[in-house]
């Protein structure tokens, strides 16, 4: 192995820690499955391709890692079972037929989000029935991962015909992100061509330690930066939306045509295409009646030393605006806000601020945008095609815009939760965004009120409380687990360590929970543990963990201390249902 996995530091990264908590709470599942599939036409050397897969795993030992909790910390450890690398010959009457080939994509800023269902016109996919390649690919995406036992990556090479193959990698998001797709394919192509893969400059453990050191140094500044910006308003007005959602659910997609007009506008205004698209989305949401717009953006946390690493190097942070003025003026203000956010791009929002309740996304609307500067990898003697914007059939909030920019243009789609937003409504949003961008291309100095005026006529009004809003309590995570089996951090807000909420059933009141604990001494013991973990002097029985600044690490440490001091293994669900001293004490009393 060219570089060890740990090399002196075995703690998981902040993003991995949050994802581990989400999985333990039963709210992850398919949302974390990241498939990548490549179709090859030509005389493929099966042995050489399988050996190339093994070489990739050797260069990137994180693909063979698992996560384990020890002494209140989540640690990255080498898995006992290596990632399987398999070959399946499914050639036959239906083996050569193609429909659509799916593989998820991501964004740079990176796609932390798990991809969601639909098809892309970029690369053909497979047909052939449940027993053919299409069924095999779907089965691999659906097959759950176990972060503790592993393996967290699986390679399968399907032979469809003598000169037609599909290689599929499915990896858990804890060890994979959008940029990892480019890295894996580049390394696969090099290894298949006979080149030795160079060693990585540092281990994954060293990278995680360096990141956490930087976050610790920036934490105070990040808190000061976010306090006036972040207001946890989970409401959202969208045409045809019953309510906003911040939980993982089966998802669908609508392709979005973003033509060359974005490049022209970006050049004229001195902006990037990403900044133009993000400003347009904010403008559209404002047109739907959202005066204050918050859109979560997936940001890359890679450094020069980790640019060649496969792994999870993303953080989700909100970009907040109150659109006004001309589009050109507003887009430039978005650029300035993004530059300010980048300063703290490695600091999870939940680490900087308290009061962020568990959820699968920071905001009901999010964006992942990845810029691919290089050409597709070249496999000697083969024609290879990749769908860079494919997904896994799950969505983490109400609406997610996924864009991949390459030298050939933009590939974009909207992922949506059909339980809260109809397909017709999502298609309307896609059409409105496209129309707005065309208007911007024609008149970039037009007032945004004119560009987005069509949206106000279709914007709904709603009195009902939003899904998972403050004051409503999530139901048992069993519902999320059911979603997960066909669903899907990150996200948590992946990097913030947030986890999926479920339907709003009212939990027991804190006072009722406290009354159910017969021994007041137990409350005192739990309060002492919380004070130690959270670094505060006094905590009341009904204080909320997250309002006190708690996050995924706090949960892990409380569970470890309760286990060590009281001999009780706490249920993770208690930190969703009743994240109070009283709720935890009641759980301990019930478990004894």
CORWOPE-V499714 format. One line per field, one symbol per residue. ss: DSSP state (@ for helix, = for strand, . for the rest). phi: phi as a letter, one per 40 degrees, with the letter a starting at -180 (. if undefined). burial: I if it has 24 or more other C-alpha atoms within 12 Angstrom, else O. Layout:
BEGIN
ss->???
phi->???
burial->???
END
This chain:
BEGIN
ss->..........=..@@@@@@@@@@@....@@@@=========....@@@@@@@@@@@@@@.@@@@======..======......=====........===...=...................===......@@@@@@@@@@..........=========..=========@@@..@@@@@@@@@@@@@@@...........@@@@@@@@@@@@@@@@@@@@@@@@.............=.......==.=====....@@@@@@@@@...@@@@@@@@@@@@@@@.....========.............========....=@@@@@@@@@@@@@@@@......@@@@............=======...........====...=...==...========..========....=.@@@@@@@@@@@@@@@@@@@@....=@@@@.@@@@@@...............=...@@@@@@@.........@@@.......=.....@@@@@@@...@@@@@@@@@@@@@@@.........=.......@@@@@@@@@@@@@@@.......@@@@..=@@@@@@@@@@@.
phi->.cacccfgabccccccccccddcccgbbgccccbcbbbcbbhcccdcccccccccccccbcccbcbbacafgbcbcbcccbcdcbbbbcbcidbcccbbbbbacbaabgbcccccbcibbccbcbbbigcccccccccccccccbbcccgcbaabbbcccadbabbbbbbbcccbaaccccccccccccccccgcccccccacccccccccccccdcbccccccccdcccbccccabbcgccacbbbcadbbbbcbcbcccccccdcccgbccccccccccdcccccchccbbbbcbcbcbcbdcbcbccibbaacbcbbabdagccdcccccccccccccddbccccdcccbcgcccacacbcbabbbbbbcccccbbdgbcbbbccbcabgbbbacabcbbbcbdchbbaabbacccbacccccccccccccccccccccaccccccccbcccccbccbabcccdgcdhcbccdcdcccccccbbi.caecdccgcbccbdccccccdcccccccccdccdcccdcccccccgbcabcdbccdcccgcaccddccccccccccbgbcccccccccacbdccccccccccc
burial->OOIIIIOOIIIIIIIIIIIIIIIIIIIIIIIIIIIIIIIIIOOIIIOIIIIIIIIIIIIIIIIIIIIIIOOIIIIIIIIOOIIIIIIIIIOOOOIIIIOIIIIIIIIIIIIIIIIIIIIIIIIIIIIIOOOIIIOIIIIIIIIIIIIIOIIIIIIIIIIIIOIIIIIIIIIIIIIIIIIIIIIIIIIIIIIIIOOOIOOIOIIIIIIIIIIIOIIOOOIOOIIOOIOOIIIIIIIIIIIIIIIIIIIIIIIIIIIIIIOOIIIOIIOOIOIIIIIIIIIIIIIIIIIIIIOIIIIIIIIIIIOOOIOIIIIIIIIIIIIIIIIIOIIIIIIIIIIOIIOOIIOIIIIIIIIIIIIIIIIIIIIIIIIIIIIIOOOIIIIOOIOIIIIIIIIIIIIIIIIIIIIIIIOOOIIIIIIIIIIIIIIOIIIIIIIIIIIIIIIIIOOIIIIIIIIIIIIIOOIIOOOOOIIIIIOIIIIIIIIIIOIIIIIIIIIIIIIIIIIIIIIIOOIIIIOOIIOOIOOOOIIOIIIIIIIOIIOOOOIIIIIIIIOIIIIIIIIIIIIIIIOOOOOOIIIIIIIIIIIIIIIIIIIIIOOO
END
